[in-house]
Structure formats: C-alpha cells, structure tokens
Amino acid sequence: MTSTTNQQLNEISIQGVVNPEQLTPLLDRLRSISSFECPLYYREIVCKALPGMTAGELRIRCHLSEDQPRWVLRYAGEPNRKERYSATIRPMIEVETSNNVSLFLEYMGYRRDFEFYMKGYKFIAQRTITVSICQVKVEKESEMSELFNKSWLVDIACMATDDMFQQGCDLLSSFSEHLIPYVYAVKISTDKPQERPGLFPGGGMAARPPSSGPNAKKEPAKR
C-alpha cells in the first residue's frame, strides 16, 4: 500500500506465534485467501556498526529458495512509537547486492554480530500484504542446528508511505481477522530491546501459544 508521492517507504507489521498442530489449518486458510504462495528459505547476517555511525545495524539476507542465491542488504530504522497505531511501523530500505556485500560492509566499519536461518512459507494477499510463516535455526559449525523453538513465527506486513500509516494498519488488522483462531497477530512492544522479535519465535510475542496464555495453569512459587 503506497501513495503516489515520492516518500520514504515504511514497513507496517504485526506478528504472532502458531503451534505446530495449528500450522496445517492456518496454511489451508491462507491458501484460500491468497493469490501467491512460495517456499521461504533464507540466511540472514546481522552486522553492527562501530560506535558513532548513523546506521547502527544492517542485515544481509541471502535467499536460498531460488535457483540462484539472491543477496539483499536491508536497513530497518527505529520503530514509530506513537501508540495510536495498531501495528509496528519502521522505515525500511532494501537493495539487491552481490555476494561480496559482507566484505564491503567490513571495509565500511561494520562487524558481523550473528546469523540465523529462516525456513517456511510465504504468501501474498490482496496484492500488498505479505505473510511469512517461518521457523528459526541458528548457525552451528557451518551447519544448521536443531530448531531453537518448534513454534512458527507469523509475520504479516505491508509497505506504506508516511501519509498512509493508518490505512496500512487498518488493512493488516482486517486481514488478520481471517486467520483467527489459528493465530492472533498483534503489534509487538519495542519498549525493551531484549523482547524485540526478529530472531527467535516467541520472544516478546503478545500472541503466545495456549500453554503460556492467561488461562494456563500456574505452578506454585518455589520457596
């Protein structure tokens, strides 16, 4: 969702977590309301800048589900903290690069912090909404390790210019209602950095699996 003005594009997103037993009905629901589906598999390298640099974090994404690996450099700005919006909004810039982009960033003063793999499904609905359903694996000795978490991270997003924030939020909110009760996608709190999503499913998620929800049984406190 974009306007005709030449403005900075922003990613508007909501997220949730789906348990393995709910994955199949969720996929069936998405296939019935989406116009496009493809496998999603990529490696992401997080690079940190030296102190004082403007762009503190850049991410290199290598798409592995295509015939030839495709490399993309991504910058995600600080999220908009206006509470009146029902989704996370942040500036987003993506550019396609060659496979030596990590060496270029090293020369620019960036250092590799960590990397991980995302594998799952990607859907496009209503021409502007992208739905990603992934599991995370972290790199270990040049091989993909065991799953960090068996739950699936669900990300629903669209792009919008500065004058289309509310329309983008309304679009995602309306679309996410079609995925209930399989997943409840919500705005993610960015107040605490350690709770920001992006690496591990379930980290800081307001939509948790039923076992950790408000109706879950609580264990007695240990003395």
Buried (B, 14 or more C-beta within 10 A) or exposed (E): BBEEEEEEBBBBBBBBBBBEEBBEEBBEBBEEBBEEBEEBBBBBBBBBBEEEEEEBBBBBBBBBBEEEEBBBBBBBBEBBEEEEBBBBBBBBBBEEBEEEBBEEBEEEEBEEEEBBBBBBBBBBBEEBBBBBBBBBBBBEEEEEEEEBBEBBBBBBBBBBBBEBBBBBBEBBBEBBEEBEEBBBBBBBBBEEEEEBBBBBBBBBBBBBBEEEEEEEEEEEEEE
